[in-house]
């Protein structure tokens, strides 16, 4: 019988159901002692009387307790209430991979990132001698920050080794009881079972390699590797047929295809013996070997528009570029190169093909901006990065008061050209956070141009943001920028820490009341909670929200991962993986590169830290942060 809300299980109060299966129902619950939400997996009283089920339930607890990995949901305890046992588990917010795949295939970069994380979780289990035996999209959660968590080790068994013959007499097979464990009875979801599992034979870690191959195939294609109208049809296909390799996107690299083929060999002896080898190969593809496939994805770099007015209008041209870039970032199905990487080409004449390769994009947008009194002229050209061929161009002659409309018009025209659609909620967000006041808008553009320079320019930026807010108190963007300015002053020690951090927090909260989708405000608030209030749980939640809204925000991701490693709640390797992803998303950003260098240094990788610091210095030789970071890296290296 299901547990209704407000049911008490010791110190835990049931909030509501999360799901369930043959081995028990899962609920969201509130831990009244620690003030946190957890997941409760409860074994119904009728099942608790069954020694076999009870034994398997306890074995799941022991299995989870033996595993400690950032991509495996943690166990907090095995407890009992009213004669029925229940597991207390980490509550993973987000959605299952199955729910995500119901919306279609993943972009290659996302599929690779998740594949690497899932493989890492299974690798950790195998290292502890545990075979999962039920790996499928429904048993993988993805939290708002994009981190995968493998769940449900209820069917896990000790690894008997590949030459064990019949060591697993209770190998899974199919029958009317999906969770029964005896020879001739199949466990798990049939579509992801290995051939040996489907035949009811003993399984070892190579069965998990097969299931992983099925999951990864579905990530790339959006459809299962094997399907059938009945279980019998499905098993026949698993045993006799190959997956539909033509379902893989046309741009899928040969290396990814080969990895999938090896994982899905019918004969277990022909599969990779160790999923660690699969993970390392996927990491190698993600770091460069997968570019052939990524090139088929719709992607764009917005280069800094050329200022054709006086030098005093440089900020305005940069601001127009920013606004168009931000608008394009809301186009569904379009990957937009990060601002810092795009602005690395400011004032440089470089071949479009080279830019496309460096930023890993298929199209490049260039433009010019000219202001003359009340008139504004913007010209734009969209080009194919592969050959420099112009795909589209347009000239917009408008009144200055139309600057807001023309920016959205340009973004909409490009979205149409690239067959994308503007995200409706993001469109409403832009309307909420923006302004109709041209003077306030220009003050924000000037302020941001100064804030990027850091140092003594921050005080000037603060003055401009304050003026913009005075003109339009409902303009969320200067509130967020002013909040970040105060946070930076506290971080760099140029103002009393407590004073500016409290101001920063209040301003960020005020900005979010106006526009709850303003990523800059979420990220700043997360940093303040981390550095000032030391409210780590709240900080993690805020970072997760920021990354949910903008998963490719490299600065936010890098900052989030760095602090988690420093706090000891993320492993060095997991943190470095997140920093590598951030660098991949924003390859020319000196701040992201600097944080990567710093994390390499504090984790003992001093030579790599120096190399990354030198790269960051090359991206922005005038940056105080880059120079300071390079000196620190050299000091570490001795």
VOGU-3710 file (C-alpha; in Angstrom, 3 decimals, decimal comma):
1> xxxxxxxxxx> 0,000/0,000/0,000  1,326/3,430/-0,945  2,405/5,776/1,842  0,307/8,970/1,906  1,903/12,402/2,410  2,767/13,320/6,029  3,343/9,648/6,975  6,187/9,462/9,507  8,939/6,867/9,203  11,018/7,645/12,259
11> xxxxxxxxxx> 12,510/11,116/11,681  11,388/11,168/8,046  8,112/12,679/6,858  6,778/11,514/3,482  6,241/14,380/1,022  5,022/12,403/-1,978  5,788/9,511/-4,342  8,716/9,564/-6,773  8,240/6,172/-8,443  8,546/2,507/-7,771
21> xxxxxxxxxx> 9,180/-0,985/-9,002  9,235/-4,617/-8,027  11,685/-4,037/-5,186  9,760/-1,231/-3,491  8,241/2,216/-3,760  10,336/5,393/-3,714  9,176/8,574/-1,987  10,410/12,080/-1,425  10,724/12,661/2,307  11,861/15,379/4,690
31> xxxxxxxxxx> 14,577/14,618/7,230  13,330/16,608/10,219  16,635/16,307/12,080  18,912/17,712/9,377  16,406/19,854/7,502  16,999/18,218/4,124  14,987/16,236/1,608  15,899/12,611/0,944  14,586/9,696/-1,086  13,013/6,816/0,835
41> xxxxxxxxxx> 12,844/3,394/-0,800  10,321/1,412/1,220  9,838/-2,339/1,096  6,113/-3,063/1,549  5,252/-5,086/4,690  4,061/-8,042/2,594  7,447/-8,203/0,884  9,299/-7,792/4,181  7,919/-11,180/5,206  9,576/-12,801/2,168
51> xxxxxxxxxx> 13,146/-13,821/3,167  14,377/-13,706/-0,448  13,066/-10,194/-1,062  14,284/-8,984/2,319  17,727/-10,416/1,652  17,903/-8,723/-1,737  16,763/-5,417/-0,250  19,497/-5,558/2,382  22,014/-6,561/-0,262  21,144/-3,404/-2,220
61> xxxxxxxxxx> 21,902/-1,341/0,890  25,235/-3,100/1,381  26,105/-2,658/-2,289  25,370/1,073/-2,233  27,273/1,493/1,026  30,362/0,007/-0,637  30,257/2,543/-3,479  31,443/6,139/-3,254  31,370/7,947/-6,589  29,987/11,341/-7,730
71> xxxxxxxxxx> 27,888/9,623/-10,422  26,261/7,085/-8,081  23,391/8,162/-5,839  24,549/7,804/-2,235  22,907/5,842/0,567  22,454/7,439/3,987  21,164/4,413/5,841  19,038/1,261/6,137  16,331/1,758/8,734  13,107/0,130/9,892
81> xxxxxxxxxx> 9,677/1,445/10,868  6,635/-0,627/11,865  8,422/-3,835/10,945  9,188/-2,766/7,367  12,711/-1,782/6,256  13,462/1,246/4,122  16,539/2,715/2,486  17,379/6,384/3,014  18,979/7,633/-0,200  20,360/10,797/-1,744
91> xxxxxxxxxx> 17,545/12,736/-3,414  18,600/13,524/-6,972  16,674/16,445/-8,440  16,132/16,571/-12,191  14,802/14,007/-14,640  15,643/10,493/-15,723  17,625/9,928/-18,878  14,558/8,069/-20,160  12,462/11,227/-19,769  15,121/13,272/-21,532
101> xxxxxxxxxx> 15,356/10,778/-24,410  11,580/10,849/-24,806  12,164/14,317/-26,293  14,655/12,990/-28,837  18,342/12,283/-29,338  20,984/14,258/-27,468  23,548/16,538/-29,129  26,842/14,683/-29,485  28,621/16,775/-26,831  25,873/16,063/-24,291
111> xxxxxxxxxx> 25,716/12,363/-25,206  29,474/12,056/-24,756  29,467/13,940/-21,442  26,703/11,753/-20,012  28,252/8,585/-21,445  31,562/9,360/-19,750  29,837/9,944/-16,409  27,706/6,785/-16,615  30,726/4,710/-17,620  32,625/6,183/-14,666
121> xxxxxxxxxx> 29,873/5,098/-12,279  29,807/1,550/-13,647  33,617/1,456/-13,580  33,545/2,360/-9,878  31,041/-0,434/-9,211  33,140/-2,955/-11,129  36,229/-1,941/-9,159  34,296/-2,939/-6,014  33,344/-6,248/-7,609  29,734/-5,211/-8,292
131> xxxxxxxxxx> 27,821/-5,826/-11,552  24,764/-3,564/-11,920  22,744/-5,898/-14,235  19,917/-3,384/-14,735  21,529/-0,378/-16,429  18,959/1,503/-18,510  17,893/5,133/-19,099  15,235/4,850/-16,405  17,936/4,126/-13,839  19,983/7,229/-14,652
141> xxxxxxxxxx> 19,036/10,628/-13,257  20,329/13,904/-14,708  20,416/16,781/-12,258  19,988/20,423/-13,352  23,769/20,886/-13,571  24,011/18,083/-16,144  25,519/15,520/-13,768  24,420/11,907/-14,224  23,588/9,733/-11,218  23,206/5,964/-11,649
151> xxxxxxxxxx> 20,425/4,564/-9,462  18,885/1,263/-8,440  21,487/-1,347/-7,584  18,667/-3,627/-6,446  19,610/-6,299/-8,987  23,367/-5,924/-8,542  25,531/-8,980/-7,914  29,145/-9,741/-7,174  31,226/-10,056/-10,318  32,092/-13,742/-10,797
161> xxxxxxxxxx> 34,679/-13,003/-13,483  34,477/-13,909/-17,160  35,536/-17,514/-16,713  33,199/-18,399/-13,883  30,949/-20,752/-15,762  27,926/-21,141/-13,544  28,947/-19,131/-10,516  25,761/-17,109/-10,732  23,096/-19,723/-10,369  20,569/-16,952/-9,882
171> xxxxxxxxxx> 21,371/-15,262/-13,179  18,465/-13,152/-14,452  15,959/-14,384/-17,031  12,414/-13,449/-18,009  9,241/-14,715/-16,442  6,076/-13,458/-14,883  7,968/-12,204/-11,816  10,297/-9,512/-13,113  12,251/-9,325/-9,903  12,578/-12,980/-9,006
181> xxxxxxxxxx> 16,108/-14,326/-8,924  16,516/-17,952/-9,936  17,847/-19,857/-12,937  15,372/-19,438/-15,785  13,938/-16,148/-14,482  15,015/-12,893/-16,195  15,509/-9,633/-14,323  15,686/-6,104/-15,603  14,294/-4,402/-18,648  14,547/-6,651/-21,677
191> xxxxxxxxxx> 15,582/-3,971/-24,180  18,901/-3,420/-22,374  19,735/-7,038/-21,505  22,834/-8,666/-22,924  22,470/-11,827/-25,052  23,841/-13,950/-22,205  21,375/-12,325/-19,816  18,502/-12,991/-22,229  19,523/-16,671/-22,423  19,524/-16,975/-18,639
201> xxxxxxxxxx> 23,261/-17,623/-18,489  25,689/-16,326/-15,856  26,691/-12,703/-16,349  29,738/-10,654/-15,428  30,847/-7,058/-15,946  30,762/-7,491/-19,738  26,973/-7,647/-19,498  27,048/-4,103/-18,093  29,261/-3,085/-21,039  26,511/-4,309/-23,389
211> xxxxxxxxxx> 23,798/-2,434/-21,476  25,959/0,683/-21,500  26,311/0,331/-25,282  22,514/0,180/-25,595  22,110/3,314/-23,462  24,796/5,212/-25,394  23,281/4,173/-28,755  19,924/5,567/-27,625  21,547/8,827/-26,496  22,906/9,388/-30,006
221> xxxxxxxxxx> 19,839/8,201/-31,945  16,856/8,828/-29,685  15,637/5,254/-30,243  16,474/1,939/-28,514  19,150/-0,288/-30,024  16,640/-3,159/-29,928  12,846/-3,070/-29,926  9,986/-5,502/-30,446  6,234/-5,759/-29,984  6,576/-8,614/-27,500
231> xxxxxxxxxx> 9,278/-9,750/-25,133  9,865/-12,789/-27,344  10,337/-10,592/-30,423  12,668/-8,335/-28,482  14,846/-11,174/-27,226  15,009/-12,646/-30,726  16,323/-9,334/-32,046  18,898/-9,093/-29,262  20,137/-12,603/-30,008  20,020/-12,533/-33,807
241> xxxxxxxxxx> 20,044/-9,006/-35,218  22,281/-5,970/-35,269  21,105/-2,515/-34,185  20,046/-0,189/-36,989  23,426/1,493/-37,438  21,923/3,797/-40,062  19,942/5,460/-37,241  23,130/7,129/-36,014  23,344/10,773/-37,174  25,210/11,196/-40,444
251> xxxxxxxxxx> 28,010/13,139/-38,769  28,743/10,544/-36,075  32,479/9,936/-36,005  33,923/6,567/-36,964  35,419/6,235/-33,483  32,038/6,529/-31,784  30,575/4,007/-34,219  33,402/1,600/-33,449  32,981/2,020/-29,684  29,277/1,191/-30,005
261> xxxxxxxxxx> 29,946/-1,825/-32,240  32,453/-3,258/-29,771  30,135/-2,754/-26,793  27,292/-4,483/-28,659  29,107/-7,624/-29,793  26,856/-10,670/-29,308  29,791/-12,689/-27,965  30,833/-11,352/-24,566  34,446/-12,380/-25,245  34,563/-9,854/-28,113
271> xxxxxxxxxx> 33,414/-6,922/-25,983  35,751/-4,653/-24,000  36,653/-6,506/-20,825  36,860/-3,315/-18,805  34,437/-0,392/-19,116  37,319/1,846/-18,025  38,770/1,403/-21,518  35,453/2,531/-23,006  35,339/5,576/-20,732  38,897/6,614/-21,593
281> xxxxxxxxxx> 38,193/6,291/-25,303  35,059/8,424/-24,974  37,097/11,024/-23,074  39,579/11,067/-25,937  36,791/11,569/-28,470  35,287/14,350/-26,349  38,621/16,156/-26,198  39,004/16,295/-29,968  38,124/13,108/-31,756  34,420/13,927/-32,033
291> xxxxxxxxxx> 34,651/17,180/-33,971  33,512/15,615/-37,203  30,159/14,888/-35,658  29,892/18,160/-33,805  30,324/19,976/-37,080  26,859/18,815/-38,193  25,213/20,479/-35,193  23,636/23,900/-35,757  26,095/26,302/-34,185  27,147/29,931/-34,513
301> xxxxxxxxxx> 29,800/32,373/-33,348  28,797/36,038/-33,091  31,962/38,065/-33,662  32,234/41,563/-32,124  30,478/43,995/-34,443  32,760/46,637/-35,932  32,206/50,147/-34,609  31,976/52,598/-37,533  31,240/55,617/-35,342  33,646/57,448/-33,050
311> xxxxxxxxxx> 35,825/55,733/-30,453  33,356/56,783/-27,748  30,779/54,454/-29,310  32,911/51,301/-29,011  30,861/50,224/-26,000  27,664/50,517/-28,030  28,871/48,213/-30,816  29,960/45,662/-28,209  26,601/45,983/-26,486  24,663/45,342/-29,692
321> xxxxxxxxxx> 26,829/42,257/-30,259  26,086/41,055/-26,729  22,348/41,530/-27,096  22,209/39,601/-30,375  24,410/36,849/-28,934  22,150/36,551/-25,886  19,030/36,466/-28,058  20,505/33,715/-30,249  21,339/31,714/-27,130  17,567/31,337/-26,640
331> xxxxxxxxxx> 17,079/29,656/-30,016  16,235/26,006/-29,468  18,589/23,609/-31,222  21,282/26,242/-31,810  24,636/26,110/-30,023  26,124/29,579/-29,575  29,833/30,051/-28,931  30,508/31,771/-25,614  31,010/35,525/-25,477  34,564/35,496/-24,134
341> xxxxxxxxxx> 35,733/33,185/-26,913  33,970/35,260/-29,575  35,386/38,533/-28,230  38,903/37,085/-28,368  38,705/37,951/-32,090  37,865/41,622/-31,481  39,986/43,858/-33,708  41,549/40,887/-35,491  41,204/39,950/-39,135  41,213/36,185/-39,290
351> xxxxxxxxxx> 40,003/33,701/-41,864  36,445/32,584/-41,094  37,409/28,963/-41,581  40,086/29,272/-38,887  37,596/30,946/-36,545  35,055/28,196/-37,187  37,645/25,550/-36,374  38,867/27,265/-33,192  35,340/27,790/-31,877  33,959/24,527/-33,326
361> xxxxxxxxxx> 30,994/26,199/-35,059  29,350/25,809/-38,451  28,358/29,456/-39,017  29,800/32,876/-38,169  27,921/36,183/-37,822  29,765/39,450/-38,486  28,393/42,977/-38,453  28,950/46,711/-38,294  27,270/49,414/-36,206  27,085/53,119/-37,074
371> xxxxxxxxxx> 25,367/55,823/-35,027  24,706/59,304/-36,428  22,542/61,498/-34,229  19,148/59,848/-33,809  19,818/57,348/-36,625  21,246/53,840/-36,384  22,580/51,529/-39,099  23,426/47,876/-38,452  24,667/45,538/-41,177  25,012/41,795/-40,639
381> xxxxxxxxxx> 26,471/38,923/-42,650  25,986/35,236/-41,859  28,650/32,970/-43,364  29,359/29,250/-43,585  32,438/28,594/-41,441  33,542/25,659/-43,591  34,188/27,698/-46,742  33,476/31,347/-45,846  30,501/31,411/-48,235  27,945/34,114/-47,355
391> xxxxxxxxxx> 24,584/32,600/-46,445  22,657/35,786/-45,722  23,152/39,524/-45,234  20,955/42,475/-44,352  21,146/46,184/-43,578  18,926/47,826/-40,973  18,464/51,628/-41,063  16,408/52,666/-38,043  15,836/55,292/-35,402  17,931/54,832/-32,262
401> xxxxxxxxxx> 14,735/54,204/-30,325  14,276/51,038/-32,428  17,559/49,470/-31,279  15,774/46,948/-29,052  13,438/45,767/-31,797  16,146/45,510/-34,448  18,322/43,276/-32,242  15,458/40,820/-31,811  14,665/41,095/-35,522  18,222/40,098/-36,437
411> xxxxxxxxxx> 18,161/37,138/-34,041  14,798/36,035/-35,417  16,022/36,226/-39,010  19,055/34,080/-38,181  16,888/31,581/-36,305  14,703/31,278/-39,400  17,756/30,800/-41,626  19,079/28,053/-39,380  15,608/26,555/-38,895  15,528/27,166/-35,158
421> xxxxxxxxxx> 12,790/28,580/-32,940  13,053/31,118/-30,138  12,312/29,669/-26,711  9,036/31,332/-25,699  9,760/31,601/-21,965  13,227/33,022/-22,647  11,617/35,567/-24,976  9,333/36,664/-22,142  12,333/36,768/-19,807  14,165/39,193/-22,104
431> xxxxxxxxxx> 11,115/41,451/-22,046  11,013/41,364/-18,238  14,721/42,037/-17,663  15,086/44,709/-20,367  14,161/48,371/-20,564  12,545/50,733/-23,015  14,689/53,613/-21,797  17,584/54,230/-24,176  19,625/56,218/-21,636  19,438/53,431/-19,044
441> xxxxxxxxxx> 20,338/50,878/-21,722  23,454/52,838/-22,763  24,544/53,231/-19,140  24,417/49,449/-18,693  26,423/48,872/-21,878  29,091/51,345/-20,722  29,153/49,789/-17,265  29,617/46,268/-18,566  32,454/47,363/-20,833  34,230/48,757/-17,756
451> xxxxxxxxxx> 33,404/45,823/-15,470  35,087/43,358/-17,831  38,382/45,242/-17,310  38,167/44,713/-13,521  40,583/46,660/-11,287  39,984/50,394/-10,855  37,311/50,335/-13,566  34,884/48,505/-11,262  34,087/51,671/-9,294  33,259/53,519/-12,512
461> xxxxxxxxxx> 31,045/50,611/-13,593  29,188/50,691/-10,278  28,384/54,390/-10,728  26,916/53,731/-14,184  24,817/50,775/-13,005  23,443/52,867/-10,131  22,450/55,635/-12,560  20,667/53,104/-14,803  18,720/51,735/-11,832  17,742/55,260/-10,762
471> xxxxxxxxxx> 16,297/55,868/-14,239  14,492/52,507/-14,452  14,167/50,665/-11,097  12,512/47,686/-12,865  15,499/47,160/-15,187  16,829/43,812/-13,899  20,110/43,676/-15,814  21,884/46,599/-14,052  20,710/45,178/-10,726  22,407/41,871/-11,581
481> xxxxxxxxxx> 25,545/43,587/-12,901  25,772/45,832/-9,835  25,371/42,745/-7,645  28,243/41,026/-9,444  30,380/44,182/-9,181  30,048/44,253/-5,403  30,787/40,521/-5,179  33,971/40,966/-7,213  35,087/43,863/-5,016  34,691/41,656/-1,964
491> xxxxxxxxxx> 36,429/38,710/-3,614  39,420/40,816/-4,676  39,595/42,551/-1,289  39,164/46,094/-2,600  36,204/46,847/-0,296  34,992/45,654/3,139  33,984/42,041/2,522  30,849/41,811/4,663  29,500/45,163/3,504  29,754/44,551/-0,244
501> xxxxxxxxxx> 28,681/40,909/-0,038  25,465/41,809/1,770  24,785/44,483/-0,861  25,487/41,961/-3,617  23,036/39,463/-2,154  20,219/41,997/-1,797  20,674/43,253/-5,366  20,732/39,747/-6,867  17,546/38,818/-5,014  15,905/42,030/-6,225
511> xxxxxxxxxx> 16,897/41,263/-9,835  15,450/37,750/-9,599  12,106/39,066/-8,366  11,880/41,005/-11,643  13,273/38,236/-13,860  13,586/34,705/-12,401  15,503/33,520/-15,501  18,411/35,961/-15,172  21,395/33,590/-15,052  23,892/36,267/-13,981
521> xxxxxxxxxx> 21,873/36,925/-10,822  21,528/33,224/-9,933  25,278/32,662/-10,352  26,209/35,735/-8,305  23,805/34,787/-5,534  25,265/31,265/-5,497  28,784/32,671/-5,122  27,707/34,956/-2,261  26,034/32,069/-0,416  29,244/30,058/-0,908
531> xxxxxxxxxx> 31,850/32,672/0,003  29,998/34,893/2,486  27,112/33,066/4,148  28,821/29,644/3,973  25,384/28,226/3,172  26,714/25,448/0,983  23,465/23,573/0,402  21,777/26,773/-0,755  24,769/27,653/-2,929  24,648/24,248/-4,633
541> xxxxxxxxxx> 20,935/24,688/-5,295  21,477/28,159/-6,790  24,335/26,991/-9,001  22,143/24,127/-10,192  19,425/26,605/-11,165  21,913/28,787/-13,054  23,286/25,793/-14,956  19,790/24,498/-15,666  18,966/27,817/-17,342  22,273/28,007/-19,212
551> xxxxxxxxxx> 24,188/24,675/-19,199  26,943/26,060/-21,432  27,768/29,014/-19,165  31,416/28,103/-18,737  32,251/30,672/-16,059  29,408/29,498/-13,823  30,294/25,828/-14,336  33,983/26,430/-13,634  33,281/28,450/-10,490  30,761/25,879/-9,236
561> xxxxxxxxxx> 33,125/22,939/-9,747  36,183/24,709/-8,321  34,482/25,566/-5,047  33,011/22,084/-4,680  36,476/20,530/-5,002  37,877/23,031/-2,498  35,086/22,075/-0,072  35,815/18,378/-0,591  32,341/17,463/-1,853  33,539/16,773/-5,402
571> xxxxxxxxxx> 36,507/14,560/-6,245  39,554/16,066/-7,939  38,896/14,069/-11,106  35,213/15,015/-11,242  36,107/18,673/-10,733  38,735/18,572/-13,462  36,224/16,899/-15,798  33,812/19,784/-15,190  36,587/22,340/-15,815  37,567/20,566/-19,039
581> xxxxxxxxxx> 33,941/20,777/-20,130  33,901/24,493/-19,287  37,068/25,077/-21,318  35,533/23,131/-24,201  32,400/25,314/-24,047  34,392/28,575/-23,864  37,897/27,737/-25,160  39,280/31,282/-25,351  37,985/32,565/-22,003  41,032/33,505/-19,877
591> xxxxxxxxxx> 39,007/33,370/-16,648  37,815/29,828/-17,271  41,309/28,789/-18,323  42,679/30,421/-15,187  40,307/28,495/-12,934  41,268/25,298/-14,765  44,942/26,082/-14,154  44,269/26,780/-10,474  42,427/23,489/-9,960  45,206/21,586/-11,731
601> xxxxxxxxxx> 47,666/23,252/-9,376  45,883/22,533/-6,105  45,359/18,902/-7,157  49,094/18,437/-7,670  49,201/18,566/-11,475  51,739/21,393/-11,502  53,157/20,919/-14,992  49,683/20,863/-16,545  48,737/23,876/-14,421  51,640/25,866/-15,862
611> xxxxxxxxxx> 50,722/24,928/-19,438  47,102/26,022/-18,917  48,203/29,249/-17,189  50,432/30,099/-20,153  47,488/29,483/-22,494  45,325/31,849/-20,434  48,059/34,476/-20,533  48,170/34,131/-24,309  44,426/34,751/-24,497  44,618/37,998/-22,495
621> xxxxxxxxxx> 48,129/39,267/-21,772  46,735/42,435/-20,129  44,714/40,498/-17,567  45,914/40,874/-13,970  44,255/37,555/-13,159  46,129/35,794/-15,977  49,497/37,215/-14,873  48,879/36,394/-11,225  47,759/32,874/-12,135  50,879/32,243/-14,226
631> xxxxxxxx> 53,171/33,371/-11,382  51,369/31,054/-8,989  51,650/28,115/-11,400  55,402/28,691/-11,773  55,729/28,844/-7,986  53,950/25,500/-7,639  56,152/23,945/-10,303  59,249/25,180/-8,474
//
